């Protein structure tokens, strides 16, 4: 697998010690906080805007958090390999709680956006380090159990976030959306400080941090992701702001490569892409992030505009995949122990491609149970795809490389979601424009349908737009299948526990 001698020695490092049950409880609480804050603000936007103003820039409440989480994943992964998981998780928790407190006392929209970025800087440490610690705490045969627990927590929290945010904003105050993080985060932080004990690391005293590389990665990711998030929304794709940002981003990519090639301990080491297993998993999970945009972003619009469902019912159509995904993930160990990590993941993503491809063939307007059934099957297929890859790739590296490896996987998945939102948004708007004679985009026609002023042709146009997005998602699933088929080794080079 091309691992170094030191990496092989690190594989024999003693396991992280302490009261494992208490540490797992802390990890689940931390994962719940990270998942909730990615979605909890969405339904409280009217109250926030009504109190603070700033309607023209409120989308940065989400974009700022997303950018901070994505661009710092590689940095935290490398830091956890250098200094250990515990100090990084503690520091990230403190930053996240500080950001939550600052958000709760924000005096205008600009301050709230800035504090959401601070929150994201801490939330990234929670997300990446929790996944890495899960692999440290358990041997290979037990990792599916903890990973399925974390998947369940993430799925339930992500789906419950909008509802909880709406309840707090309606019956209390929108500031409680952030204040509620403080007691939960404090309990998780106390459990980590009290019960997580890592072995002493001889190299810590002489550790060198590639701060220049961290800054370059942060700047490059921030510029490129801003171009993707805001392109086609705040300005046209071919406008001067988009061209300038993409040009600056490409220039910063060259800077990152130069800085990282000269660094003694690079933030993004070259072996992440030179090893077939890690490179294949990175690309495959990047495609997963891409295809996940279709159901998570466009299915609620389809359910309300085409099927005529109420928002709560539309949310249920989407949420059913959170039931089958963790169950399938937990059962995947029985499959990959027989046929291997790669073949199990190929079975899952191949099935997902067929399910996504079937969506455009649903009858119009159809019944709610039809997309609900497809989502239930899709969750089962993706659980069979994602967890074997994460467990498998974490098992091919030693302790000293596991944080960087996990962060690279999560970074690629997160980047795939950002790219997918931009690409599929452009696809949906393009189809709508063609069907409606060049008038309107998805947001405007959806609002017209809600107000009862749109004709039946608009409803059909939305169905066609979402169908086109699902075909694109099926193509992303097929791409992941090809990556695993031709790039991933048939048998992952797993190290002994």
C-alpha positions in Angstrom: 0.0 0.0 0.0 3.0 2.2 0.0 3.0 3.1 3.7 6.1 4.2 5.4 7.9 2.3 8.2 6.7 4.8 10.8 3.1 4.4 9.7 3.4 0.6 10.1 4.8 1.1 13.6 2.0 3.5 14.5 -0.5 0.8 13.6 0.6 -1.0 16.8 0.0 2.0 19.0 -2.0 1.1 22.1 -5.7 1.9 21.8 -7.1 5.1 23.2 -8.0 4.3 26.8 -10.5 5.5 29.4 -14.2 4.8 30.0 -15.2 3.9 26.5 -18.9 4.2 27.1 -18.6 7.7 28.4 -16.3 8.7 25.5 -18.8 7.3 23.0 -21.6 9.3 24.6 -19.5 12.4 24.2 -18.8 11.6 20.6 -22.5 11.1 19.9 -23.4 14.4 21.6 -20.7 16.2 19.6 -21.9 14.7 16.4 -25.5 15.7 17.2 -24.3 19.3 17.7 -22.4 19.4 14.4 -25.4 17.9 12.5 -28.0 20.1 14.1 -26.2 23.4 13.4 -25.9 22.5 9.7 -29.7 22.7 9.4 -31.4 24.2 12.5 -31.2 27.8 11.3 -33.2 27.2 8.1 -36.8 27.5 9.5 -35.9 30.4 11.8 -34.7 32.7 9.0 -37.9 34.8 8.9 -37.6 35.6 12.6 -33.9 36.3 12.4 -34.3 38.6 9.4 -37.3 40.3 11.1 -35.1 41.0 14.2 -31.7 41.8 12.6 -32.5 42.8 9.0 -30.1 41.8 6.3 -32.4 39.8 4.0 -30.1 40.3 1.0 -27.3 38.4 2.7 -29.0 35.9 5.0 -27.9 33.0 2.7 -24.4 33.5 4.2 -25.8 32.1 7.5 -25.5 28.7 5.7 -22.8 29.4 3.2 -20.4 30.8 5.9 -20.9 27.8 8.1 -20.4 25.4 5.2 -17.3 27.1 4.0 -15.7 27.1 7.4 -16.4 23.4 8.0 -15.2 22.3 4.5 -11.9 24.2 4.2 -10.6 23.4 7.7 -11.2 19.6 7.5 -7.7 18.9 6.2 -6.1 21.2 8.8 -7.9 19.5 11.7 -7.1 16.1 10.4 -3.4 16.8 10.2 -3.4 18.5 13.7 -5.1 15.4 15.2 -2.4 13.2 13.8 0.3 15.6 15.1 -0.9 16.4 18.6 -3.5 13.7 19.3 -7.3 13.6 19.0 -8.1 14.9 22.5 -6.5 18.3 22.4 -8.0 19.0 18.9 -11.5 17.8 20.0 -11.3 20.0 23.1 -10.1 23.0 21.2 -12.8 22.5 18.5 -15.5 22.1 21.2 -14.4 25.3 22.9 -14.4 27.3 19.6 -17.8 25.8 18.7 -19.4 26.8 22.0 -17.8 30.2 21.9 -19.3 30.7 18.4 -22.7 29.6 19.6 -22.6 32.1 22.5 -21.5 34.9 20.1 -24.3 34.0 17.7 -26.9 34.2 20.5 -25.8 37.8 21.3 -25.4 39.0 17.7 -26.6 42.5 17.2 -26.9 42.5 13.3 -26.8 40.2 10.4 -23.1 40.9 9.6 -22.1 39.9 13.2 -24.3 36.8 13.1 -22.7 35.7 9.8 -19.2 36.2 11.2 -20.0 34.2 14.4 -21.5 31.4 12.2 -18.1 31.2 10.6 -16.5 30.9 14.1 -19.1 28.1 14.8 -18.1 26.3 11.6 -14.4 26.4 12.5 -15.3 24.5 15.7 -17.9 22.3 14.1 -15.4 21.0 11.6 -13.2 19.8 14.5 -16.2 18.0 16.0 -17.2 16.3 12.7 -13.7 15.1 11.6 -12.2 14.2 15.0 -15.3 12.3 16.1 -15.1 10.0 13.1 -11.3 9.5 13.7 -11.8 8.7 17.4 -14.5 6.2 16.5 -11.9 4.2 14.6 -9.3 4.6 17.4 -11.7 3.3 20.0 -12.8 0.1 18.3 -11.0 -2.7 16.5 -12.0 -3.4 12.9 -14.7 -6.0 13.7 -16.5 -3.6 16.0 -16.2 -0.4 14.0 -19.5 -0.9 12.1 -21.4 -0.6 15.4 -20.0 2.8 16.4 -20.2 4.1 12.8 -23.8 3.1 12.5 -24.6 4.8 15.8 -22.9 8.0 14.6 -24.7 7.7 11.2 -28.0 7.4 13.1 -27.2 10.5 15.3 -26.2 12.5 12.2 -29.3 11.5 10.2 -31.8 12.1 13.0 -30.2 15.4 14.0 -30.0 16.7 10.4 -33.7 15.9 9.8 -34.8 17.2 13.2 -32.8 20.4 13.0 -35.3 22.4 10.9 -38.3 21.4 13.0 -36.5 22.2 16.3 -35.3 25.5 14.9 -38.9 26.4 13.9 -40.3 25.5 17.3 -37.6 27.5 19.2 -38.1 30.5 16.9 -41.9 30.4 17.2 -42.4 29.7 20.9 -39.2 31.0 22.5 -36.7 33.2 20.6 -34.4 32.4 17.7 -31.4 33.0 20.0 -32.2 29.8 21.8 -31.2 27.9 18.6 -27.6 28.7 19.6 -27.9 28.8 23.4 -29.2 25.2 23.5 -25.8 24.1 22.3 -24.1 25.4 25.5 -25.3 22.8 28.0 -25.1 19.9 25.6 -21.7 20.9 24.4 -20.5 21.4 28.0 -21.5 17.9 29.0 -19.7 16.4 25.9 -16.6 18.5 26.7 -16.6 17.4 30.3 -16.9 13.7 29.3 -14.0 14.1 26.9 -11.7 15.9 29.4 -12.6 13.4 32.2 -12.7 10.1 30.5 -10.6 10.2 27.3 -7.0 9.2 27.8 -4.6 8.9 24.9 -1.1 7.3 25.1 1.8 9.7 25.4 3.4 10.6 22.0 7.1 11.0 21.8 7.0 13.1 18.7 4.7 15.8 20.2 7.5 17.9 21.6 9.2 18.1 18.2 6.1 18.4 16.1 6.2 20.9 13.3 2.9 22.4 12.0 2.7 23.5 8.4 1.0 26.8 9.1 1.8 28.2 5.6 0.1 25.1 4.1 -2.9 25.5 6.4 -3.3 29.1 5.4 -2.9 28.3 1.7 -5.5 25.5 1.9 -7.9 27.7 3.8 -7.6 30.5 1.3 -7.8 28.2 -1.8 -10.8 26.3 -0.5 -12.6 29.5 0.7 -12.2 31.2 -2.7 -13.3 28.2 -4.8 -16.2 27.3 -2.6 -17.4 30.9 -2.5 -17.4 30.9 -6.3 -19.4 27.7 -6.3 -21.9 28.6 -3.6 -22.6 32.1 -4.9 -22.3 31.5 -8.6 -25.7 31.6 -10.3 -27.2 33.0 -7.0 -25.6 36.3 -6.1 -24.2 36.8 -9.6 -24.3 35.0 -13.0 -21.9 32.2 -13.7 -20.1 34.1 -16.5 -20.0 37.5 -14.7 -16.8 39.3 -13.5 -17.1 38.1 -9.8 -17.3 34.5 -10.8 -14.5 34.7 -13.3 -12.3 36.5 -10.8 -13.0 34.1 -8.0 -12.4 31.0 -10.2 -9.2 32.5 -11.6 -7.9 33.4 -8.1 -8.9 29.9 -6.9 -6.9 28.2 -9.6 -3.9 30.4 -8.8 -4.2 29.4 -5.2 -4.3 25.7 -6.1 -0.8 26.2 -7.6 0.3 27.9 -4.5 -1.0 25.0 -2.3 0.9 22.5 -4.5 4.1 24.5 -4.2 3.8 25.1 -0.5 2.9 21.5 0.3 5.6 20.0 -1.8 8.2 21.9 0.2 6.7 21.3 3.7 8.3 18.8 6.0 4.8 17.8 7.4 2.3 19.0 4.8 -1.3 19.5 5.7 -2.4 17.6 2.6 0.4 15.0 2.1 1.0 13.5 -1.3 0.3 9.9 -0.1 -3.4 10.7 0.3 -3.6 10.7 -3.5 -0.7 8.3 -4.3 -2.3 5.3 -2.5 -4.9 3.7 -4.6 -7.3 2.8 -1.8 -7.4 6.3 -0.3 -7.6 8.0 -3.7 -10.4 5.7 -4.8 -12.4 6.2 -1.6 -11.9 10.0 -1.8 -13.3 10.1 -5.3 -16.1 7.7 -4.6 -17.3 9.7 -1.6 -16.9 12.9 -3.5 -19.4 11.4 -6.0 -21.7 10.5 -3.0 -21.7 14.1 -1.9 -22.6 15.1 -5.4 -25.6 12.7 -5.7 -26.9 13.4 -2.2 -27.9 16.9 -3.4 -30.7 15.5 -5.6 -32.9 14.1 -2.8 -31.8 16.4 0.0 -32.3 19.7 -1.9 -34.8 19.0 -4.7 -37.1 16.3 -3.3 -38.9 18.5 -0.8 -39.7 21.0 -3.6 -40.9 18.1 -5.8 -43.1 16.7 -3.0 -44.8 20.1 -2.3 -45.0 21.5 -5.9 -45.8 18.3 -7.9 -47.4 16.0 -5.3 -49.1 18.8 -3.5 -48.0 17.7 -0.1 -47.8 20.0 3.0 -44.3 20.9 4.2 -44.4 18.4 7.1 -45.5 15.5 4.8 -42.8 16.6 2.2 -40.2 16.4 5.0 -41.4 12.9 5.8 -40.8 11.7 2.2 -37.2 12.8 2.5 -36.6 11.6 6.0 -37.4 8.0 5.4 -33.9 7.4 4.1 -32.6 8.2 7.6 -34.4 5.1 8.7 -32.9 2.6 6.3 -29.4 4.2 5.9 -28.1 3.4 9.5 -29.8 0.0 9.5 -28.2 -1.0 6.2 -24.9 0.4 7.5 -25.0 -1.7 10.6 -25.8 -4.8 8.6 -23.1 -4.1 6.0 -20.4 -5.8 8.1 -22.0 -9.2 7.3 -21.7 -8.5 3.6 -18.2 -7.0 3.5 -16.8 -9.8 5.6 -17.8 -12.2 2.9 -17.2 -10.3 -0.3 -14.8 -7.5 0.8 -15.1 -3.7 1.2 -14.9 -2.8 -2.4 -17.4 -5.3 -3.7 -19.9 -4.4 -0.9 -19.6 -0.7 -1.8 -20.0 -1.5 -5.5 -23.2 -3.4 -4.7 -24.5 -0.5 -2.8 -23.7 2.3 -5.3 -24.8 0.2 -8.2 -28.2 -0.3 -6.6 -28.3 3.4 -5.8 -27.7 4.3 -9.4 -30.6 2.1 -10.5 -32.9 3.7 -7.9 -32.0 7.2 -8.9 -32.4 6.4 -12.6 -35.9 5.0 -11.8 -37.1 8.3 -10.3 -37.8 10.1 -13.6 -40.0 7.3 -14.7 -42.5 7.8 -11.8 -46.0 8.6 -13.1 -47.1 12.2 -13.1 -48.2 13.5 -10.7 -48.1 10.2 -8.9 -48.7 9.2 -5.3 -46.6 10.1 -2.3 -45.8 6.5 -1.5 -43.8 6.1 -4.7 -40.9 8.5 -4.0 -41.1 7.5 -0.4 -40.4 3.9 -1.3 -37.6 4.9 -3.6 -36.0 7.0 -0.8 -36.3 4.1 1.6 -34.5 1.9 -0.9 -31.9 4.6 -1.6 -31.0 5.0 2.1 -30.4 1.2 2.3 -28.2 1.2 -0.8 -26.1 4.2 0.4 -25.7 2.7 3.8 -24.2 -0.4 2.1 -21.9 1.9 0.1 -20.6 4.6 2.5 -19.8 2.7 5.7 -17.7 -0.1 4.2 -15.6 2.5 2.5 -15.0 4.6 5.6 -14.3 1.6 7.8 -12.1 0.0 5.1 -10.0 3.1 4.4 -9.5 3.9 8.1 -8.3 0.3 8.6 -5.5 0.7 5.9 -3.6 3.3 7.9 -2.0 3.5 11.3 -2.8 5.9 14.1 -0.5 8.6 12.9 -2.2 8.8 9.5 -5.8 8.1 10.4 -6.8 11.7 11.2 -5.5 12.9 7.8 -7.1 10.1 6.0 -10.5 10.5 7.6 -10.4 14.3 7.0 -9.5 13.8 3.3 -12.6 11.5 2.9 -14.9 13.9 4.6 -13.5 16.9 2.7 -14.1 15.2 -0.6 -17.7 14.3 0.4 -18.3 17.9 1.6 -16.8 19.4 -1.6 -18.9 17.0 -3.7 -22.1 18.4 -2.0 -21.0 22.0 -2.7 -20.3 21.2 -6.3 -23.5 19.2 -6.6 -25.6 22.1 -5.3 -24.1 24.5 -7.9 -24.2 22.0 -10.8 -27.7 20.6 -10.2 -29.1 24.1 -9.4 -27.9 25.2 -12.8 -29.4 22.1 -14.4 -32.8 22.6 -12.7 -32.9 26.3 -13.7 -31.9 25.4 -17.3 -34.7 22.9 -17.7 -37.2 25.3 -16.2 -36.1 28.0 -18.5 -36.4 25.8 -21.5 -39.9 24.5 -20.5 -41.2 27.9 -19.6 -39.9 29.9 -22.5 -36.9 31.4 -20.7 -38.9 32.8 -17.7 -38.1 32.2 -14.1 -36.0 29.9 -12.0 -36.8 27.1 -9.4 -37.2 29.5 -6.5 -39.5 31.9 -8.3 -41.8 29.3 -9.8 -42.0 27.5 -6.5 -43.2 30.7 -4.8 -45.8 31.2 -7.6 -47.1 27.7 -7.0 -47.3 28.3 -3.3 -49.4 31.4 -3.9 -51.7 29.6 -6.3 -50.9 31.8 -9.3 -48.9 29.3 -11.4 -50.5 27.2 -14.2 -50.3 23.4 -14.5 -47.5 23.8 -17.1 -45.3 25.2 -14.3 -45.9 22.1 -12.1 -44.9 19.9 -15.0 -41.8 22.0 -15.6 -40.7 21.5 -12.0 -41.2 17.8 -12.4 -39.0 17.8 -15.5 -36.4 19.8 -13.7 -36.2 17.5 -10.7 -36.2 14.5 -13.1 -33.1 15.9 -14.9 -31.4 16.4 -11.5 -32.0 12.8 -10.6 -30.6 11.6 -13.9 -27.5 13.6 -13.1 -27.4 12.0 -9.6 -27.6 8.6 -11.2 -24.7 9.6 -13.4 -22.7 10.5 -10.3 -23.5 7.1 -8.8 -22.3 5.4 -12.0 -19.1 7.5 -11.8 -18.5 6.2 -8.2 -19.1 2.7 -9.4 -16.5 3.1 -12.2 -14.0 4.6 -9.8 -14.3 1.6 -7.4 -14.1 -0.9 -10.3 -11.0 0.5 -12.0 -9.1 2.3 -9.3 -9.8 0.6 -5.9 -7.9 -2.6 -5.2 -10.0 -5.7 -5.0 -8.9 -6.3 -1.5 -8.2 -3.4 0.8 -4.7 -3.6 2.4 -6.0 -3.7 6.0 -3.4 -3.4 8.8 -3.7 -5.7 11.9 -5.4 -4.1 14.9 
